[in-house]
Amino acid sequence: MIGHLQGTCIFLSEERTIIDVNGVGYEISAPTRTLANLLMDKEAELWIHTVVREDALDLYGFDTLGERDFFELLLGVSGIGPKSALGIISIAPTDTLRSAIASDDTSYLTNVSGIGKKTAEKIVLELRDKMGTIATEEGGRKEEKEALEALISLGYSSKEAREALKEVQDDTQSTNEKIRAALKTLGS
């Protein structure tokens, strides 16, 4: 199995990339945040999850080992395939998703195409206990939710506000910092 790749990014689209490793190009599907961090003709390093099927060998790439582990947890939920799991990881930082699942909040999950309320509830039910100590990080989740509500009250659509908050660095702590950073993104 392929678990890690390091090479040069030779192709980049909204859904996948091709990384050249010593003359071999590996096509890798990845979350939007991971793809946004890659640059053409520059060094790239991704943690890989390999899916082997009868008719295909698919690679899924992630910036961190934690993202890959969360992706694999999602795949363990019946009815969730690689494309749905990628969609979930693309909507918010992994820590935010873990906190949402630990606190029974399905609102993030239902924003993914193909994931309805029942499937979101199933994900929460099956993964809640596996999130364990993540519930102690609920403060960061609360600040993101407050920032989202503030941006919506300023007249931005829910989708615009969520997209802007996805661009905010994970180490941004307070609600005000999150709002300021999101407004800079929305203003550019």
HELIX and SHEET records of a PDB file:
HELIX    1   1 THR A   32  ALA A   36  1                                   5    
HELIX    2   2 LEU A   65  LEU A   75  1                                  11    
HELIX    3   3 PRO A   82  ILE A   91  1                                  10    
HELIX    4   4 THR A   94  ALA A  102  1                                   9    
HELIX    5   5 LEU A  109  ASN A  111  5                                   3    
HELIX    6   6 LYS A  117  MET A  131  1                                  15    
HELIX    7   7 GLY A  132  GLU A  137  5                                   6    
HELIX    8   8 GLU A  138  SER A  153  1                                  16    
HELIX    9   9 SER A  158  GLU A  167  1                                  10    
HELIX   10  10 THR A  175  GLY A  187  1                                  13    
SHEET    1   A 6 HIS A   4  LEU A  12  0                                        
SHEET    2   A 6 ARG A  16  VAL A  21 -1                                        
SHEET    3   A 6 VAL A  24  SER A  29 -1                                        
SHEET    4   A 6 LEU A  57  PHE A  62  1                                        
SHEET    5   A 6 GLU A  43  VAL A  52 -1                                        
SHEET    6   A 6 HIS A   4  LEU A  12 -1                                        
END                                                                             
